[in-house]
Amino acid sequence: MSHELEVSEASEPAEGGPDLRQVAEELKAEGGKHFRKGDLEAALDCYASALQNLGRSGLVDATLQSTLSSNQALCFLKLSRFQEAEESASAALVADASNSKAVYRRGLSRLNLGDPRGAVEDFQKAQRLEPQNVEVRQKLFEAKQQADTVPVPDAEIAVAAGATSAFGKDGGLYSEKLDLNEGRLAQSFKEQRDWVNTIENWSEIKEISFVDEEDKNVVSVYMSLPGLHEIALNKVCVWMTATTLEVRVVELRGSNWCYVAQELWGQIDPQQSTWKVRKDKLSLKLQKRASARSWDRWEKIRRI
């Protein structure tokens, strides 16, 4: 997986002026030739020039930008320049968060930089994007083994300790926002996300049903979680964007539960979507955008 250059899809050139996007494509192809010959420095020069031309073109081509940055990351990996590889892979993911090769390459970079926990996160995401990839599974296993031998940094311990206090009955970190904004995008809850990120053991929420309420332009999602109504509301974390849905339930009858879908096709409106805790289940109302197409892809996206 890590040794394959990426190929982006072509798009229509802009009218008038030099076709800088085409120049970028040609430089990408030239970089690929250098790469296959083993001239990695020349390949890097081509990819850098391609990115510069793409930037000057004024065109928004996230796929090409992500591909070029990901190919840079691959070259840096082969040159053992792991910090630069991580930076390039991260740049690729800023352009296209679903670029599985970029996620995998950042995981490799982090593993070589002595950050196995960061690598585990990347390999887990790569596995969700490519569940059949054996190489990803092997690297995830390797990263988990290394992560188990690395002491937890004091900063992370402090975050976890603070969050544990916050989940108590004596107020604290979440005392002023117990409703967690009822399902809207949780950009203001960095403390919550930081705490959740310290938890490594998650069980997958599997008992899920979906109902397309066409008359209301809403998709209802029901997740069966026995005992859910018995725990504090701030142990239920729901994050939504137009393309992602993530549910984390902390310390429910001795286990932590999660559900992650990362390709919702831009069809939901996170600001209008809501969720509520009901007896033994979590109920979500995902509001469709006005432009949403037929909601027929749930089964395909459940584990992406």
Contacts in CASP RR format, 6 or more apart in sequence:
PFRMAT RR
TARGET T0000
AUTHOR 0000-0000-0000
METHOD contacts of the structure
MODEL  1
MSHELEVSEASEPAEGGPDLRQVAEELKAEGGKHFRKGDLEAALDCYASA
LQNLGRSGLVDATLQSTLSSNQALCFLKLSRFQEAEESASAALVADASNS
KAVYRRGLSRLNLGDPRGAVEDFQKAQRLEPQNVEVRQKLFEAKQQADTV
PVPDAEIAVAAGATSAFGKDGGLYSEKLDLNEGRLAQSFKEQRDWVNTIE
NWSEIKEISFVDEEDKNVVSVYMSLPGLHEIALNKVCVWMTATTLEVRVV
ELRGSNWCYVAQELWGQIDPQQSTWKVRKDKLSLKLQKRASARSWDRWEK
IRRI
1 100 0 8 1.000
1 101 0 8 1.000
1 104 0 8 1.000
1 130 0 8 1.000
1 133 0 8 1.000
1 135 0 8 1.000
1 136 0 8 1.000
2 74 0 8 1.000
2 77 0 8 1.000
2 101 0 8 1.000
2 104 0 8 1.000
2 105 0 8 1.000
2 108 0 8 1.000
2 135 0 8 1.000
3 74 0 8 1.000
4 101 0 8 1.000
5 32 0 8 1.000
5 35 0 8 1.000
5 71 0 8 1.000
5 74 0 8 1.000
6 66 0 8 1.000
6 67 0 8 1.000
6 70 0 8 1.000
6 71 0 8 1.000
6 99 0 8 1.000
6 101 0 8 1.000
7 67 0 8 1.000
8 25 0 8 1.000
8 28 0 8 1.000
8 61 0 8 1.000
8 63 0 8 1.000
8 64 0 8 1.000
8 66 0 8 1.000
8 67 0 8 1.000
8 68 0 8 1.000
9 63 0 8 1.000
10 25 0 8 1.000
11 21 0 8 1.000
11 59 0 8 1.000
11 61 0 8 1.000
11 64 0 8 1.000
13 19 0 8 1.000
13 21 0 8 1.000
13 22 0 8 1.000
14 21 0 8 1.000
14 57 0 8 1.000
14 58 0 8 1.000
14 59 0 8 1.000
19 57 0 8 1.000
20 53 0 8 1.000
20 54 0 8 1.000
20 55 0 8 1.000
20 56 0 8 1.000
20 57 0 8 1.000
20 58 0 8 1.000
20 59 0 8 1.000
21 53 0 8 1.000
21 54 0 8 1.000
21 57 0 8 1.000
21 59 0 8 1.000
21 61 0 8 1.000
21 64 0 8 1.000
23 50 0 8 1.000
23 53 0 8 1.000
24 50 0 8 1.000
24 51 0 8 1.000
24 53 0 8 1.000
24 54 0 8 1.000
24 57 0 8 1.000
24 64 0 8 1.000
24 68 0 8 1.000
25 50 0 8 1.000
25 64 0 8 1.000
27 46 0 8 1.000
27 47 0 8 1.000
27 49 0 8 1.000
27 50 0 8 1.000
27 53 0 8 1.000
28 46 0 8 1.000
28 47 0 8 1.000
28 50 0 8 1.000
28 64 0 8 1.000
28 67 0 8 1.000
28 68 0 8 1.000
28 71 0 8 1.000
30 46 0 8 1.000
31 42 0 8 1.000
31 43 0 8 1.000
31 46 0 8 1.000
31 47 0 8 1.000
31 71 0 8 1.000
32 43 0 8 1.000
32 46 0 8 1.000
32 71 0 8 1.000
34 40 0 8 1.000
34 42 0 8 1.000
34 43 0 8 1.000
34 46 0 8 1.000
35 43 0 8 1.000
35 71 0 8 1.000
35 74 0 8 1.000
35 75 0 8 1.000
40 75 0 8 1.000
40 78 0 8 1.000
40 79 0 8 1.000
43 71 0 8 1.000
43 75 0 8 1.000
44 72 0 8 1.000
44 75 0 8 1.000
44 76 0 8 1.000
47 68 0 8 1.000
47 69 0 8 1.000
47 71 0 8 1.000
47 72 0 8 1.000
47 75 0 8 1.000
48 72 0 8 1.000
50 68 0 8 1.000
51 65 0 8 1.000
51 68 0 8 1.000
51 69 0 8 1.000
54 61 0 8 1.000
54 64 0 8 1.000
54 65 0 8 1.000
54 68 0 8 1.000
62 95 0 8 1.000
62 96 0 8 1.000
63 95 0 8 1.000
63 96 0 8 1.000
65 92 0 8 1.000
65 95 0 8 1.000
65 96 0 8 1.000
66 92 0 8 1.000
66 93 0 8 1.000
66 95 0 8 1.000
66 96 0 8 1.000
66 99 0 8 1.000
66 102 0 8 1.000
67 92 0 8 1.000
67 99 0 8 1.000
68 92 0 8 1.000
69 88 0 8 1.000
69 89 0 8 1.000
69 91 0 8 1.000
69 92 0 8 1.000
69 95 0 8 1.000
69 102 0 8 1.000
70 88 0 8 1.000
70 89 0 8 1.000
70 92 0 8 1.000
70 99 0 8 1.000
70 101 0 8 1.000
70 102 0 8 1.000
70 105 0 8 1.000
72 84 0 8 1.000
72 88 0 8 1.000
73 85 0 8 1.000
73 86 0 8 1.000
73 88 0 8 1.000
73 89 0 8 1.000
73 92 0 8 1.000
73 102 0 8 1.000
73 105 0 8 1.000
73 106 0 8 1.000
73 109 0 8 1.000
74 85 0 8 1.000
74 101 0 8 1.000
74 105 0 8 1.000
76 82 0 8 1.000
76 84 0 8 1.000
76 85 0 8 1.000
76 88 0 8 1.000
76 109 0 8 1.000
77 85 0 8 1.000
77 105 0 8 1.000
77 108 0 8 1.000
77 109 0 8 1.000
77 112 0 8 1.000
80 112 0 8 1.000
82 109 0 8 1.000
82 112 0 8 1.000
82 113 0 8 1.000
83 109 0 8 1.000
83 113 0 8 1.000
85 105 0 8 1.000
85 106 0 8 1.000
85 108 0 8 1.000
85 109 0 8 1.000
86 106 0 8 1.000
86 107 0 8 1.000
86 109 0 8 1.000
86 110 0 8 1.000
86 113 0 8 1.000
89 102 0 8 1.000
89 103 0 8 1.000
89 105 0 8 1.000
89 106 0 8 1.000
89 107 0 8 1.000
89 109 0 8 1.000
90 106 0 8 1.000
92 99 0 8 1.000
92 102 0 8 1.000
92 105 0 8 1.000
93 99 0 8 1.000
93 102 0 8 1.000
93 103 0 8 1.000
93 106 0 8 1.000
96 102 0 8 1.000
97 262 0 8 1.000
98 129 0 8 1.000
98 262 0 8 1.000
98 263 0 8 1.000
100 126 0 8 1.000
100 129 0 8 1.000
100 130 0 8 1.000
103 122 0 8 1.000
103 125 0 8 1.000
103 126 0 8 1.000
103 129 0 8 1.000
104 122 0 8 1.000
104 123 0 8 1.000
104 126 0 8 1.000
104 135 0 8 1.000
104 136 0 8 1.000
104 139 0 8 1.000
106 122 0 8 1.000
107 118 0 8 1.000
107 119 0 8 1.000
107 122 0 8 1.000
107 123 0 8 1.000
107 126 0 8 1.000
107 139 0 8 1.000
107 143 0 8 1.000
108 119 0 8 1.000
108 139 0 8 1.000
110 116 0 8 1.000
110 118 0 8 1.000
110 119 0 8 1.000
110 122 0 8 1.000
111 119 0 8 1.000
111 139 0 8 1.000
111 142 0 8 1.000
111 143 0 8 1.000
111 146 0 8 1.000
114 146 0 8 1.000
114 150 0 8 1.000
116 143 0 8 1.000
116 144 0 8 1.000
116 146 0 8 1.000
116 147 0 8 1.000
116 150 0 8 1.000
117 147 0 8 1.000
117 150 0 8 1.000
118 143 0 8 1.000
119 139 0 8 1.000
119 143 0 8 1.000
119 146 0 8 1.000
119 147 0 8 1.000
120 140 0 8 1.000
120 143 0 8 1.000
120 144 0 8 1.000
120 147 0 8 1.000
120 200 0 8 1.000
121 197 0 8 1.000
123 136 0 8 1.000
123 139 0 8 1.000
123 140 0 8 1.000
123 143 0 8 1.000
124 140 0 8 1.000
125 262 0 8 1.000
126 133 0 8 1.000
126 136 0 8 1.000
126 140 0 8 1.000
127 133 0 8 1.000
127 136 0 8 1.000
127 137 0 8 1.000
127 140 0 8 1.000
128 260 0 8 1.000
128 262 0 8 1.000
128 303 0 8 1.000
128 304 0 8 1.000
129 262 0 8 1.000
129 304 0 8 1.000
130 136 0 8 1.000
131 303 0 8 1.000
147 200 0 8 1.000
152 198 0 8 1.000
156 198 0 8 1.000
159 191 0 8 1.000
159 194 0 8 1.000
159 195 0 8 1.000
159 198 0 8 1.000
160 195 0 8 1.000
160 198 0 8 1.000
162 173 0 8 1.000
162 195 0 8 1.000
163 173 0 8 1.000
163 191 0 8 1.000
163 192 0 8 1.000
163 194 0 8 1.000
163 195 0 8 1.000
163 198 0 8 1.000
165 172 0 8 1.000
165 173 0 8 1.000
166 172 0 8 1.000
166 173 0 8 1.000
166 174 0 8 1.000
166 175 0 8 1.000
166 191 0 8 1.000
166 195 0 8 1.000
166 234 0 8 1.000
167 174 0 8 1.000
167 232 0 8 1.000
167 234 0 8 1.000
167 235 0 8 1.000
167 250 0 8 1.000
167 251 0 8 1.000
168 232 0 8 1.000
173 191 0 8 1.000
174 180 0 8 1.000
174 191 0 8 1.000
174 192 0 8 1.000
174 234 0 8 1.000
177 189 0 8 1.000
177 234 0 8 1.000
178 232 0 8 1.000
178 233 0 8 1.000
178 234 0 8 1.000
179 233 0 8 1.000
180 186 0 8 1.000
180 189 0 8 1.000
180 192 0 8 1.000
180 233 0 8 1.000
180 234 0 8 1.000
180 236 0 8 1.000
180 237 0 8 1.000
180 238 0 8 1.000
181 188 0 8 1.000
181 189 0 8 1.000
182 274 0 8 1.000
182 275 0 8 1.000
182 276 0 8 1.000
183 238 0 8 1.000
183 239 0 8 1.000
183 240 0 8 1.000
183 270 0 8 1.000
183 273 0 8 1.000
183 274 0 8 1.000
183 275 0 8 1.000
184 240 0 8 1.000
184 270 0 8 1.000
184 271 0 8 1.000
184 273 0 8 1.000
184 274 0 8 1.000
185 239 0 8 1.000
185 240 0 8 1.000
185 241 0 8 1.000
185 270 0 8 1.000
185 271 0 8 1.000
186 192 0 8 1.000
186 193 0 8 1.000
186 237 0 8 1.000
186 238 0 8 1.000
186 239 0 8 1.000
189 237 0 8 1.000
192 234 0 8 1.000
192 237 0 8 1.000
193 239 0 8 1.000
196 237 0 8 1.000
196 248 0 8 1.000
196 250 0 8 1.000
199 250 0 8 1.000
199 256 0 8 1.000
201 255 0 8 1.000
201 256 0 8 1.000
202 248 0 8 1.000
202 256 0 8 1.000
202 257 0 8 1.000
202 258 0 8 1.000
203 255 0 8 1.000
203 256 0 8 1.000
203 257 0 8 1.000
203 258 0 8 1.000
204 257 0 8 1.000
204 258 0 8 1.000
204 259 0 8 1.000
205 223 0 8 1.000
205 224 0 8 1.000
205 225 0 8 1.000
205 247 0 8 1.000
205 249 0 8 1.000
205 257 0 8 1.000
205 258 0 8 1.000
205 259 0 8 1.000
207 223 0 8 1.000
207 224 0 8 1.000
208 221 0 8 1.000
208 222 0 8 1.000
208 223 0 8 1.000
208 224 0 8 1.000
208 259 0 8 1.000
208 302 0 8 1.000
209 221 0 8 1.000
209 222 0 8 1.000
210 219 0 8 1.000
210 220 0 8 1.000
210 221 0 8 1.000
210 222 0 8 1.000
210 298 0 8 1.000
211 219 0 8 1.000
211 220 0 8 1.000
211 222 0 8 1.000
212 219 0 8 1.000
212 295 0 8 1.000
213 219 0 8 1.000
213 220 0 8 1.000
217 287 0 8 1.000
217 288 0 8 1.000
217 290 0 8 1.000
217 292 0 8 1.000
218 285 0 8 1.000
218 286 0 8 1.000
218 287 0 8 1.000
218 288 0 8 1.000
219 268 0 8 1.000
219 285 0 8 1.000
219 286 0 8 1.000
219 288 0 8 1.000
219 295 0 8 1.000
219 298 0 8 1.000
220 283 0 8 1.000
220 284 0 8 1.000
220 285 0 8 1.000
220 286 0 8 1.000
221 283 0 8 1.000
221 284 0 8 1.000
221 286 0 8 1.000
222 281 0 8 1.000
222 282 0 8 1.000
222 283 0 8 1.000
222 284 0 8 1.000
223 247 0 8 1.000
223 259 0 8 1.000
223 281 0 8 1.000
223 282 0 8 1.000
223 284 0 8 1.000
224 280 0 8 1.000
224 281 0 8 1.000
225 249 0 8 1.000
225 252 0 8 1.000
225 257 0 8 1.000
225 280 0 8 1.000
225 281 0 8 1.000
225 282 0 8 1.000
226 253 0 8 1.000
226 280 0 8 1.000
227 252 0 8 1.000
227 253 0 8 1.000
227 279 0 8 1.000
227 280 0 8 1.000
228 236 0 8 1.000
228 249 0 8 1.000
228 252 0 8 1.000
228 277 0 8 1.000
228 278 0 8 1.000
228 279 0 8 1.000
228 280 0 8 1.000
228 281 0 8 1.000
228 282 0 8 1.000
229 277 0 8 1.000
229 278 0 8 1.000
229 279 0 8 1.000
229 280 0 8 1.000
231 249 0 8 1.000
231 251 0 8 1.000
231 252 0 8 1.000
233 277 0 8 1.000
235 249 0 8 1.000
235 250 0 8 1.000
235 251 0 8 1.000
235 252 0 8 1.000
236 247 0 8 1.000
236 248 0 8 1.000
236 249 0 8 1.000
236 250 0 8 1.000
236 277 0 8 1.000
236 282 0 8 1.000
237 246 0 8 1.000
237 247 0 8 1.000
237 248 0 8 1.000
237 249 0 8 1.000
237 250 0 8 1.000
238 245 0 8 1.000
238 246 0 8 1.000
238 247 0 8 1.000
238 248 0 8 1.000
238 275 0 8 1.000
238 282 0 8 1.000
238 284 0 8 1.000
239 245 0 8 1.000
239 246 0 8 1.000
240 246 0 8 1.000
240 268 0 8 1.000
240 270 0 8 1.000
240 273 0 8 1.000
240 286 0 8 1.000
241 270 0 8 1.000
242 264 0 8 1.000
242 266 0 8 1.000
242 267 0 8 1.000
242 268 0 8 1.000
242 269 0 8 1.000
242 270 0 8 1.000
242 289 0 8 1.000
243 262 0 8 1.000
243 263 0 8 1.000
243 264 0 8 1.000
243 265 0 8 1.000
243 266 0 8 1.000
244 260 0 8 1.000
244 261 0 8 1.000
244 262 0 8 1.000
244 264 0 8 1.000
245 259 0 8 1.000
245 260 0 8 1.000
245 261 0 8 1.000
245 264 0 8 1.000
245 268 0 8 1.000
245 284 0 8 1.000
245 286 0 8 1.000
246 258 0 8 1.000
246 259 0 8 1.000
246 260 0 8 1.000
246 261 0 8 1.000
247 257 0 8 1.000
247 258 0 8 1.000
247 259 0 8 1.000
247 260 0 8 1.000
247 282 0 8 1.000
248 256 0 8 1.000
248 257 0 8 1.000
248 258 0 8 1.000
249 256 0 8 1.000
249 257 0 8 1.000
249 258 0 8 1.000
249 282 0 8 1.000
250 256 0 8 1.000
261 301 0 8 1.000
261 302 0 8 1.000
261 303 0 8 1.000
261 304 0 8 1.000
262 301 0 8 1.000
262 304 0 8 1.000
263 301 0 8 1.000
263 304 0 8 1.000
264 301 0 8 1.000
265 293 0 8 1.000
265 297 0 8 1.000
265 301 0 8 1.000
266 289 0 8 1.000
266 292 0 8 1.000
267 288 0 8 1.000
267 289 0 8 1.000
267 292 0 8 1.000
267 293 0 8 1.000
267 295 0 8 1.000
268 286 0 8 1.000
268 287 0 8 1.000
268 288 0 8 1.000
268 289 0 8 1.000
268 292 0 8 1.000
269 287 0 8 1.000
269 288 0 8 1.000
269 289 0 8 1.000
272 287 0 8 1.000
273 284 0 8 1.000
273 285 0 8 1.000
273 286 0 8 1.000
273 287 0 8 1.000
274 284 0 8 1.000
274 285 0 8 1.000
275 282 0 8 1.000
275 283 0 8 1.000
275 284 0 8 1.000
275 285 0 8 1.000
276 282 0 8 1.000
276 283 0 8 1.000
277 283 0 8 1.000
288 295 0 8 1.000
END
